[in-house]
Amino acid sequence: MLLASQACQREEVVPVMGGTGSKGTVRNPSVLVLDTLALTNPVRVNGQVRFDVIGSLSEIRKGDKIFYPAGEGIYGVVSQSFQTDSRLTLGVSRVPLSAFWPEVILGDSVVSGLLVSRERMFAESWVTDTLSLENLVMFNDEWQGSHLKVLLPEVKVSSSALIFQQIGAAGENPWLRRFSIGTGYKMYLKGILQVESTGALNASDSLLLEESVYGPCKTGDLPVYYTIKTWLGYSVLTKSDTTLEFSFQDDQTGFSGFSNNYWSGWKSSEQSEVSNSMIIPVKAPTFSGFYAEVFVSQQIIPIFCGEPGLQQTNRISESILREVTLPEWSQKIQSDFSSRISPAGQALGDFSTLMVPEQRRSSYLISGSGSLPNQKPRALFTISPKTGFTVTSFEFNAAGSSDLESSPEQLSVRWDYESDGTFDTDYSLNKVSYHIFPVPGSYQVTLEVRDPEGLTDRYSLNVDVNISSSAPIAHFEVSPQNGRISTLFLFDASGCYDVQDPINTLQVRWDFNGDGEWDTPWSTFKSQSYFFRNPGNYITKLEVLDTEGLTGSTSRLIKVENVNIKPTAVFKVDPQKGTTETLFTFDASGSTDPEDASDLLRVRWDWNNDGYWDTEYRTIKSIQHRFTEAGTHTVVLEVTDTEGFASTFDKTIPISNPNTPPIADFAVNPTEGTTETLFEFDASGCTDNEDNLEQLEVRWDWDNDNNYDTDFVTEKVLRRTFSTPGTYIIIVQVRDSGGLTDTKARLLVIR
């Protein structure tokens, strides 16, 4: 059985007063309103609501529509329920708001001057009701493998909102079904956008400037809250390296609304009161295509009893689009305002937004297009090597030549190797040429590039040709010179040299293990690293190659041993326990290492295992130490071999304070008697600072003749009689585990 407070009641319909345009609600008569005095402290958890119960409960049926009017409010259809003496838990399924309130009319002035805070920290200053940001870096990092920097050196943003809503009947008569939402807005955006991009990319990002919740705005017994978010963002699309900058200012004030009814579907309306936009001329590369936009977006989300409704988004943006497909070009600079609605939750889920038209208008628009005349190509080439000899085959590569209208494959080239005014080759589409200068000297080489329409460009470089060449000298260093299979060996051939060629033009290759096969290809990079997988003696060979194809080589022996095994640490201590007066001797001579002799091992000591070493490293394995405080001390030894591998060993040493004599005492029961009396002598009163009673030993002298009549025993109680009357002096002597003693005498009279 499902129960609820007896104070709950199903209220009658309350008509909306004042007609269309007045605030008010009509609640479905089947809705069960929960008593906020009987059910308190509601907590939502995973589709359930828990209440604390005050008073008695009456039945709630599964499928009941419930409404809890306190706080932010709760509404829904009961799917399950269970209850204890003091708590009621309801499973609540959400349904559209119209199932509870067939008609809701709102008109709320939420706030003006919304922007009061933002999430990221940058230098900032304030202007009345306007957020002013300085040097705001929106993005400066890799994007899609290319670098992008988006900077707003100065930007000012403000916004405000005035909200109206009407949710009509959604009952059996579909003609009464209606919905409308409108926002009176004021948005201001001013700033400078700077973009630096490397390569082609398509990027967008945004910064949340403000997010606030306003409410409750009570309409009848229906609490309504509003979440308002304001974003600043950008979009950038580039086809190549691009640097651009443009300034903008946009001031928009007006009203934007959307409505829906059964007979006409969705309609949108927009009324602009102030629309003032301006974009200062753009600075950007002439022949590059790109798109850049900066925008402010304001999202307004009504929330009914914790459930969002339809979200309205108002947006102003400043953008530039440049398209270049030479010789044609076009450009469009514009300021846009747009408004749309979209789903945000289930409260108004019965109103589909699939066919809602987006409102859009341009408050500023400049466009242009044209055609450029053919531009001449740009000649460029490289020479390899830059200097050489009369036997050197020089490579001339014009692949870097370019043209705005034509691809590199369409360009033809020809060469004049001596720049004597006579070209030595015909025009060719092949951009690479080879030439040998048989006579030494300094030559100026000229390239001429021609595009498909016959326009040309020339470019010249100098090359020096020497008369002869000598082989390079190979040399390398290795660190370390010998090692193990776990050692990373570093090989450095920067010591190679050649009479004719600089070091950066020489190429080297390596045979690390001396098997006759080269382990690396030719490279101008002179450093390499290498692991030897197996122990042994290896002859490493280096070969060096100059620009004329002459080579030199050198080798050296490298010894590689197996992987190092760390030493084994162990020590003895004598004695194994003592007091603060004891001088202990510690001996680590039993420590060993598979590779190093014992006298090469180094040791250090930590006397109290506090993580700090109390001695420096030393090769002497024995040491003496006295502990100043009693207690259990863990002594740690570390042993290190010649390669720095280490191991530790620890042992616990009990330390006590110096021994003090015990205190003897005993009792006699009875204290006097006759020769027939059985006397009990009890030495349990003996004490010692170091030993407990069970460790103490006692012996007895019955007649004070300096000869003890018993041996030392741990038993403290003894019984006996005396055969002769008289006066006896009874003596007990107590001895501790350290051998210290004490005596106690008492007088006993035997009648």
C-alpha positions in Angstrom: 0.0 0.0 0.0 1.3 3.5 -0.9 0.8 6.1 1.8 1.0 9.9 2.0 0.2 12.5 4.7 -3.5 12.8 5.5 -3.0 16.6 5.1 -2.4 16.1 1.3 -5.5 17.1 -0.8 -6.5 17.2 -4.5 -7.3 20.9 -5.1 -10.0 22.2 -7.5 -9.1 24.0 -10.7 -8.1 27.6 -10.1 -8.7 29.7 -13.3 -6.1 32.1 -14.6 -7.1 35.6 -13.7 -6.7 38.5 -16.0 -6.6 36.6 -19.4 -3.7 36.4 -21.8 -0.7 38.3 -20.8 -1.3 38.2 -17.0 0.9 35.9 -14.8 -0.8 32.8 -13.5 -1.3 29.1 -13.8 -4.0 26.4 -14.2 -3.1 23.2 -12.4 -4.6 19.8 -13.4 -7.3 18.8 -10.8 -5.9 15.3 -10.5 -2.6 16.5 -9.1 -2.1 15.6 -5.5 -0.4 18.4 -3.6 1.9 17.2 -0.8 1.7 18.8 2.6 5.0 20.6 3.2 4.5 20.6 6.9 4.0 16.8 7.1 6.7 15.9 4.6 9.9 17.8 5.0 13.6 17.8 3.9 13.1 16.3 0.4 16.2 14.7 -1.1 16.4 13.6 -4.8 18.5 10.5 -5.4 18.6 8.6 -8.7 14.9 9.2 -9.7 13.7 8.9 -6.2 12.6 11.5 -3.6 13.1 10.9 0.2 11.0 12.8 2.7 11.1 13.0 6.5 7.6 12.2 7.8 5.9 14.2 10.6 2.4 12.8 11.6 0.3 10.0 10.2 0.0 8.9 6.6 -2.8 8.1 4.2 -2.8 6.2 0.9 -1.2 7.3 -2.4 -1.9 5.2 -5.5 0.7 4.2 -8.0 0.3 6.5 -11.0 -0.7 9.5 -8.9 0.5 12.9 -10.1 2.2 14.6 -7.2 3.4 18.2 -6.6 5.5 19.3 -3.7 5.4 23.2 -3.7 8.2 24.0 -1.3 11.8 25.0 -2.3 12.5 24.6 -6.0 9.5 22.2 -6.2 9.0 18.6 -7.2 6.5 17.1 -9.6 6.1 13.8 -11.4 4.2 10.5 -11.5 4.6 8.0 -8.7 6.2 4.8 -9.9 7.0 3.1 -6.5 6.9 3.8 -2.8 8.2 2.4 0.4 7.9 3.9 3.9 9.2 3.6 7.5 8.0 5.3 10.7 9.9 8.5 9.9 10.7 8.4 6.2 8.8 8.1 2.9 10.6 7.3 -0.4 8.8 7.8 -3.7 10.0 6.8 -7.1 9.0 9.8 -9.3 8.9 9.6 -13.1 9.2 12.9 -15.0 6.5 13.9 -17.5 5.9 17.1 -19.5 4.8 20.1 -17.5 1.5 20.2 -19.4 0.3 17.1 -17.7 0.3 19.1 -14.4 -0.2 22.7 -15.5 -2.2 22.9 -18.7 -1.7 26.7 -18.8 1.2 28.8 -17.5 1.8 32.5 -18.2 5.1 34.1 -17.0 6.6 37.5 -17.4 9.8 37.9 -15.5 12.4 40.6 -15.5 15.2 38.4 -14.5 18.2 40.8 -14.3 20.0 43.5 -16.1 23.8 43.8 -16.5 24.3 40.0 -16.1 28.0 39.9 -16.5 29.5 40.0 -13.0 32.2 37.2 -13.1 34.0 34.8 -15.4 35.9 31.5 -15.0 39.4 32.0 -16.4 42.0 34.4 -14.8 43.4 37.2 -17.0 44.2 40.8 -16.5 41.0 42.7 -16.3 39.4 46.1 -15.5 35.8 47.1 -15.0 33.5 49.5 -16.8 29.9 50.0 -15.6 27.9 46.8 -16.3 30.5 45.7 -18.8 33.2 43.1 -18.5 36.5 44.4 -20.0 39.2 41.9 -20.7 42.8 42.7 -21.6 45.3 40.4 -23.5 42.8 37.5 -23.4 44.6 34.5 -25.0 41.7 32.3 -26.2 44.1 29.6 -27.6 47.9 29.2 -28.0 48.8 25.6 -28.7 48.8 22.8 -31.3 45.4 22.2 -33.0 45.1 19.4 -35.6 48.9 19.2 -35.8 49.3 22.9 -36.7 50.0 25.8 -34.4 47.2 28.3 -33.6 47.2 31.5 -31.6 44.0 33.5 -31.0 44.4 36.7 -29.1 41.9 39.4 -28.0 44.1 42.3 -26.9 41.0 44.2 -25.8 37.4 43.0 -25.6 34.3 44.4 -23.8 31.1 42.3 -23.3 27.8 43.1 -21.6 24.3 41.5 -21.7 20.9 41.5 -20.0 17.6 39.7 -20.4 13.8 40.2 -19.9 11.9 36.9 -20.2 8.2 36.1 -21.1 6.7 32.7 -21.4 3.2 31.2 -22.0 2.4 27.5 -22.0 -1.1 26.8 -23.2 -3.5 24.0 -22.7 -2.4 20.5 -23.7 -5.6 18.6 -22.8 -8.1 16.8 -25.0 -8.7 19.8 -27.2 -5.6 20.2 -29.4 -6.8 23.6 -30.7 -5.9 25.0 -27.2 -2.4 23.7 -27.3 0.1 26.6 -27.5 3.6 27.7 -26.4 5.5 30.9 -26.6 8.8 32.3 -25.2 10.3 35.6 -25.8 13.5 37.4 -24.6 14.1 41.0 -24.4 17.9 41.2 -24.9 20.7 43.7 -24.7 24.1 42.6 -25.9 27.3 44.5 -26.5 30.6 43.3 -28.0 33.7 45.3 -28.8 37.2 44.2 -29.4 40.2 43.3 -31.6 40.7 39.7 -32.9 44.2 38.6 -33.8 44.9 35.2 -35.3 48.2 33.5 -36.1 48.0 30.0 -37.6 50.5 27.5 -39.1 49.2 25.4 -41.9 45.6 24.5 -42.7 43.2 24.0 -39.8 39.6 24.2 -38.6 39.4 25.4 -35.0 36.8 26.7 -32.6 36.6 27.3 -28.8 34.7 29.3 -26.2 35.1 30.8 -22.8 32.2 30.8 -20.2 32.0 34.4 -19.0 29.0 34.1 -16.6 26.7 31.4 -15.3 24.0 32.3 -12.8 20.7 30.9 -11.5 17.9 33.4 -10.8 14.7 32.6 -8.8 12.4 31.4 -7.7 10.0 33.5 -9.8 6.6 32.3 -8.3 3.7 32.0 -10.7 0.8 30.7 -8.7 2.2 27.8 -6.7 4.7 26.9 -9.5 8.3 28.0 -8.7 10.3 28.9 -11.8 14.1 29.4 -11.9 16.2 30.7 -14.8 19.8 29.6 -15.6 21.6 32.1 -17.8 25.0 31.5 -19.4 27.0 33.9 -21.4 29.9 32.6 -23.7 32.6 34.4 -25.6 34.0 32.3 -28.5 35.7 32.1 -31.8 36.0 30.0 -35.0 38.9 30.0 -37.4 39.3 28.2 -40.7 42.6 28.5 -42.7 44.0 26.9 -45.8 47.6 27.9 -45.2 49.9 29.9 -42.9 47.7 33.0 -41.9 48.2 36.1 -39.8 45.2 38.4 -39.5 43.7 41.1 -37.4 40.3 42.9 -37.4 38.6 45.3 -35.0 34.8 45.3 -34.3 32.0 46.8 -32.3 28.4 45.6 -32.1 25.5 47.0 -29.9 22.3 45.0 -30.2 19.0 45.7 -28.3 15.7 44.1 -29.1 13.2 41.3 -28.6 13.3 37.8 -30.0 10.5 35.3 -29.6 9.2 31.9 -30.7 5.6 30.5 -30.6 3.8 27.3 -31.4 0.2 26.4 -31.8 -1.8 23.6 -33.3 -3.0 25.3 -36.5 0.1 27.2 -37.6 3.1 25.3 -36.2 6.2 27.2 -35.2 6.7 30.9 -35.8 9.5 33.2 -34.9 9.5 37.0 -34.4 12.3 39.5 -33.9 12.2 43.2 -33.2 15.4 45.3 -33.3 15.4 48.5 -31.2 19.1 49.3 -31.5 21.4 47.7 -34.1 24.7 49.4 -34.5 27.7 47.5 -35.9 31.1 48.4 -37.2 34.2 46.5 -38.4 37.5 48.3 -39.1 39.4 47.1 -42.3 41.0 43.8 -42.0 44.8 43.1 -42.0 45.6 39.8 -43.6 47.7 38.2 -46.4 46.4 39.2 -49.8 46.3 35.8 -51.5 45.2 33.6 -48.6 41.7 32.1 -48.0 40.3 32.0 -44.5 37.3 32.4 -42.2 37.4 34.1 -38.8 34.6 34.8 -36.3 34.2 36.1 -32.7 30.9 35.9 -31.0 28.9 36.3 -27.8 26.2 33.7 -27.0 23.6 34.0 -24.3 21.7 30.8 -23.2 18.5 31.2 -21.2 17.1 28.0 -19.7 13.8 28.1 -17.7 13.7 25.4 -14.9 10.3 24.2 -13.6 10.6 22.3 -10.3 14.2 21.2 -11.1 13.4 20.2 -14.7 14.7 22.3 -17.6 12.4 23.4 -20.4 13.2 24.7 -23.9 16.4 26.7 -24.1 16.6 30.0 -26.0 20.0 31.0 -27.3 20.7 34.6 -28.6 24.0 35.2 -30.4 25.8 38.1 -32.0 28.9 37.5 -34.1 31.5 39.4 -36.2 33.1 37.5 -39.0 35.2 37.7 -42.2 35.2 35.2 -45.0 37.8 35.4 -47.8 37.9 32.9 -50.6 40.8 33.0 -53.1 41.0 30.7 -56.2 43.3 32.8 -58.3 42.7 34.7 -60.4 39.2 35.0 -58.7 38.7 36.3 -55.2 35.8 37.2 -52.9 35.4 38.6 -49.4 32.5 39.1 -47.0 32.6 41.0 -43.7 29.5 41.0 -41.6 27.8 41.3 -38.2 25.0 38.8 -37.4 22.3 38.4 -34.8 20.7 34.9 -34.5 18.2 33.4 -32.1 17.0 29.8 -31.8 15.4 27.4 -29.3 16.4 23.8 -28.5 15.6 21.0 -26.0 17.2 21.3 -22.6 15.1 18.8 -20.5 11.7 17.0 -20.2 9.6 19.8 -18.8 8.5 20.9 -22.3 9.3 17.7 -24.1 5.9 17.5 -25.7 6.8 20.5 -27.9 9.1 19.2 -30.7 11.8 21.7 -31.8 12.7 19.8 -35.0 11.0 22.3 -37.3 11.7 25.6 -35.4 13.1 28.2 -37.8 16.2 30.0 -36.6 16.0 33.8 -36.6 18.9 35.5 -38.3 19.7 39.0 -39.6 22.8 40.9 -40.6 23.3 44.4 -39.1 26.5 45.1 -41.0 27.6 43.6 -44.4 30.3 44.4 -46.8 31.2 42.1 -49.7 33.4 42.3 -52.7 35.0 40.1 -55.4 37.3 40.5 -58.4 39.9 38.9 -60.6 43.7 39.4 -60.5 45.9 39.5 -63.6 48.5 36.7 -64.0 51.5 37.1 -61.6 55.0 36.1 -62.6 56.4 32.9 -61.0 59.1 33.0 -58.2 62.4 31.3 -59.0 64.3 29.5 -56.2 66.8 26.7 -56.1 69.5 25.0 -53.9 73.0 23.7 -54.6 74.4 20.5 -53.0 77.2 20.6 -52.0 77.7 24.3 -51.8 81.5 23.9 -52.4 83.3 21.1 -54.2 86.1 20.0 -56.6 86.6 19.6 -60.3 85.4 16.0 -59.9 82.3 16.9 -57.9 78.8 16.4 -59.5 76.8 19.3 -58.1 73.0 19.0 -57.7 70.8 22.0 -58.6 67.2 21.6 -57.3 64.5 24.1 -58.3 61.7 22.3 -56.5 61.2 25.4 -54.3 60.1 27.6 -57.2 56.4 28.6 -57.1 53.6 30.4 -58.9 50.3 31.9 -57.6 48.2 30.6 -60.5 50.1 27.4 -61.5 51.2 24.2 -59.7 55.0 23.5 -59.5 54.6 20.7 -62.0 53.4 23.2 -64.6 56.5 25.4 -64.3 59.5 24.8 -66.7 63.1 25.7 -65.9 66.4 26.2 -67.7 70.0 26.7 -66.3 73.0 29.0 -67.1 75.9 27.4 -65.1 78.4 30.2 -65.7 75.9 33.2 -66.0 77.5 34.2 -69.3 74.2 35.0 -70.8 73.8 31.8 -72.7 71.6 29.1 -71.1 73.3 25.7 -71.0 70.0 23.7 -71.0 66.6 24.0 -72.7 63.3 24.5 -70.8 62.3 21.4 -68.9 59.6 20.4 -66.4 62.3 18.4 -64.5 63.4 20.6 -61.6 66.7 18.8 -60.8 69.9 19.1 -62.8 73.5 17.9 -62.3 76.7 19.6 -63.5 80.5 19.1 -63.1 82.8 22.1 -63.4 86.1 20.9 -65.0 88.0 24.1 -64.2 88.4 25.4 -60.6 87.0 28.8 -59.8 84.0 30.7 -58.4 80.8 30.4 -60.5 77.5 32.2 -60.5 74.7 29.8 -61.5 71.4 31.3 -62.8 68.0 29.6 -62.9 65.1 30.9 -65.1 61.5 29.7 -64.3 58.6 30.1 -66.9 54.9 29.8 -66.1 52.3 28.4 -68.7 51.5 31.9 -69.9 55.2 32.8 -70.6 56.0 35.0 -67.6 59.5 34.4 -66.2 61.7 35.0 -63.1 65.4 34.5 -62.5 67.4 33.6 -59.4 71.3 33.2 -59.0 73.6 31.5 -56.5 77.4 31.2 -56.3 79.4 27.9 -56.1 83.1 27.5 -55.4 85.1 24.7 -57.2 88.5 23.6 -55.9 91.2 21.7 -57.9 91.6 18.5 -55.8 90.3 16.5 -52.9 91.8 14.3 -50.1 90.2 11.5 -48.0 88.6 12.4 -44.6 90.1 11.4 -41.3 87.9 9.1 -39.1 88.0 9.5 -35.3 85.5 8.8 -32.5 85.2 8.7 -28.7 83.1 6.2 -26.7 81.7 6.7 -23.2 82.2 4.6 -21.1 85.2 2.9 -22.8 84.1 -0.5 -21.3 80.9 -1.5 -19.6 78.2 -4.2 -19.2 75.2 -5.4 -21.2 73.1 -3.0 -19.2 75.3 0.0 -20.2 74.2 2.6 -22.8 77.4 3.4 -24.7 77.6 6.8 -26.4 79.6 7.1 -29.6 80.8 10.5 -30.8 82.4 11.0 -34.2 82.5 14.8 -34.1 86.3 14.5 -34.1 86.3 13.5 -37.8 87.8 16.1 -40.1 88.5 16.8 -43.8 90.8 19.3 -45.4 88.2 20.4 -48.0 84.8 19.8 -46.3 83.4 21.2 -43.1 82.4 18.7 -40.4 78.7 19.2 -41.0 79.0 17.9 -44.6 80.8 14.7 -43.6 78.6 11.5 -43.4 79.4 8.6 -41.0 78.1 5.1 -40.5 78.7 2.5 -37.7 79.4 -1.2 -37.3 79.1 -1.5 -33.5 79.7 -5.3 -33.0 82.3 -5.8 -35.7 80.3 -8.4 -37.7 81.1 -6.7 -41.1 77.5 -5.3 -41.4 76.8 -1.7 -41.0 74.3 -1.0 -38.2 73.4 2.5 -39.4 73.0 4.2 -42.8 75.1 7.2 -43.9 74.2 10.2 -41.8 75.6 13.7 -41.1 74.5 13.2 -37.4 77.8 12.3 -35.6 76.4 10.9 -32.3 74.9 7.4 -31.7 74.0 5.3 -28.7 74.1 1.5 -28.5 73.4 -1.4 -26.1 75.5 -4.6 -26.5 73.1 -7.5 -25.9 75.8 -10.1 -25.0 79.0 -9.9 -23.0 82.3 -10.1 -25.0 85.0 -8.2 -26.8 83.7 -6.1 -29.7 85.6 -4.2 -32.4 83.5 -1.1 -33.2 84.2 0.4 -36.6 83.4 4.0 -37.9 83.6 5.0 -41.6 83.4 8.6 -42.7 82.5 9.9 -46.2 83.2 13.3 -47.7 81.4 15.2 -50.4 83.7 13.7 -53.1 82.9 10.1 -52.1 86.2 9.5 -50.4 86.2 7.6 -47.2 88.2 7.0 -44.0 87.7 4.5 -41.2 88.9 3.7 -37.7 88.2 0.9 -35.1 88.6 0.4 -31.4 88.1 -2.5 -28.9 85.2 -2.4 -26.4 85.0 -4.9 -23.5 81.4 -5.7 -22.5 80.7 -7.8 -19.3 77.6 -9.3 -18.0 75.1 -7.3 -16.0 76.2 -6.2 -12.5 74.8 -8.1 -9.5 74.5 -6.0 -6.4 76.4 -6.9 -3.3 75.1 -8.9 -0.3 75.1 -6.9 2.9 75.4 -8.6 6.3 76.9 -7.8 9.7 77.5 -9.2 13.2 77.2 -7.3 16.5 78.9 -8.1 19.8 77.3 -8.2 22.3 73.8 -8.7 20.9 72.2 -6.7 23.6 73.3 -4.3 26.4 72.8 -1.0 28.2 73.5 2.6 27.5 77.0 1.9 28.9 77.8 -0.9 26.5 80.3 -0.3 23.7 79.1 -2.5 20.8 81.3 -3.7 18.0 79.7 -4.0 14.5 81.5 -6.1 11.9 80.4 -6.1 8.2 83.3 -8.1 6.9 81.0 -10.9 5.9 79.4 -8.7 3.1 80.3 -10.0 -0.4 79.9 -9.1 -4.1 80.2 -11.3 -7.2 82.3 -8.8 -9.1 84.3 -6.8 -6.4 86.7 -8.0 -3.7 85.6 -7.3 -0.1 88.2 -4.6 0.5 86.7 -2.6 -2.5 83.2 -2.6 -1.0 82.1 0.6 0.9 79.8 0.6 3.9 77.9 3.2 5.9 75.7 2.9 9.0 72.3 4.2 10.2 72.2 3.5 14.0 68.4 4.2 14.5 66.8 3.6 11.1 65.6 7.2 10.7 66.5 7.4 7.0 69.6 9.5 7.7 73.1 7.9 7.5 75.1 8.5 10.6 78.5 7.7 8.9 80.1 8.4 5.6 81.1 5.7 3.2 84.2 3.8 4.2 86.0 0.6 3.2 86.8 -0.3 6.9 84.1 -2.9 7.7 84.2 -2.8 11.6 83.1 0.1 13.8 82.1 0.6 17.5 79.1 2.5 18.8 77.4 3.2 22.1 73.7 4.0 22.3 72.7 6.9 24.5 69.0 6.0 24.9 67.4 2.8 26.1 64.9 1.0 23.7 64.9 -1.2 20.7 67.2 0.1 18.0 67.2 -1.1 14.4 70.7 -0.7 12.9 70.9 -0.5 9.1 74.0 -1.3 7.0 74.3 -0.3 3.4 77.0 -1.9 1.2 77.9 -0.3 -2.2 80.1 -1.9 -4.9 82.5 -0.1 -7.3 79.7 0.6 -9.8 77.3 2.1 -7.3 75.0 -0.9 -6.9 73.9 -1.2 -3.2 72.0 -3.4 -0.8 71.1 -3.1 2.9 70.8 -5.3 5.9 69.3 -4.5 9.3 69.3 -6.0 12.8 67.4 -5.1 16.0 69.5 -4.4 19.1 67.7 -4.2 22.5 69.2 -1.5 24.8 68.4 -1.1 28.5 69.4 1.4 31.1 72.4 0.5 33.4 71.6 -2.2 36.0 70.6 -1.1 39.6 70.5 -3.4 42.7 67.2 -5.0 43.7 65.4 -4.1 47.0 64.9 -7.0 49.4 61.8 -7.4 51.6 59.8 -10.2 53.1 57.0 -10.8 55.5 56.6 -13.5 58.3 53.3 -15.0 59.2 52.6 -15.3 62.1 55.1 -12.8 63.5 55.7 -15.0 66.7 55.0 -18.5 67.8 56.2 -21.7 69.5 58.2 -24.7 68.4 55.0 -26.2 67.0 54.1 -23.1 64.8 54.4 -23.5 61.0 55.8 -20.1 59.9 55.4 -18.7 56.3 58.2 -16.5 54.9 57.1 -14.5 51.8 59.7 -12.6 49.8 57.2 -11.4 47.2 57.8 -7.8 48.3 61.2 -7.8 46.6 61.5 -5.3 43.7 63.9 -4.3 40.9 63.9 -1.5 38.4 65.0 -3.8 35.5 63.7 -7.3 36.3 60.2 -8.5 37.1 59.5 -10.5 40.3 59.7 -13.9 38.5 63.2 -13.1 37.3 64.5 -12.3 40.9 66.2 -15.1 43.0 66.2 -15.4 46.8 68.0 -17.4 49.5 67.6 -17.6 53.3 69.8 -17.5 56.4 67.7 -18.7 59.4 70.2 -18.0 62.3 72.3 -15.0 61.1 75.5 -17.1 61.1 76.6 -15.7 57.7 76.0 -19.1 56.1 72.9 -19.2 53.9 70.8 -22.3 54.6 69.2 -22.4 51.1 70.4 -21.9 47.5 69.2 -19.1 45.2 65.7 -20.0 43.9 63.0 -18.0 42.1 60.3 -19.4 44.5 59.6 -16.5 46.9 57.5 -18.4 49.6 58.9 -20.9 52.1 57.3 -22.6 55.2 59.1 -24.2 58.2 59.1 -24.7 62.0 61.8 -24.1 64.6 62.6 -26.9 67.1 64.4 -24.7 69.7 62.9 -21.7 71.4 64.8 -18.5 71.2 65.3 -15.2 69.4 66.2 -15.6 65.7 67.4 -13.0 63.2 66.0 -14.1 59.8 67.9 -12.8 56.6 66.7 -13.0 53.0 69.1 -12.1 50.1 67.7 -11.2 46.7 69.7 -11.3 43.4 68.7 -9.8 40.0 69.6 -11.1 36.5 72.7 -8.8 36.5 74.1 -10.4 39.7 73.4 -7.4 42.0 72.1 -8.3 45.5 70.3 -6.8 48.5 69.5 -8.2 52.0 66.7 -7.7 54.5 66.6 -9.0 58.2 63.7 -9.4 60.6 63.5 -10.6 64.3 61.5 -13.7 65.1 60.8 -14.9 68.8 60.1 -18.6 69.4 58.6 -19.4 72.8 
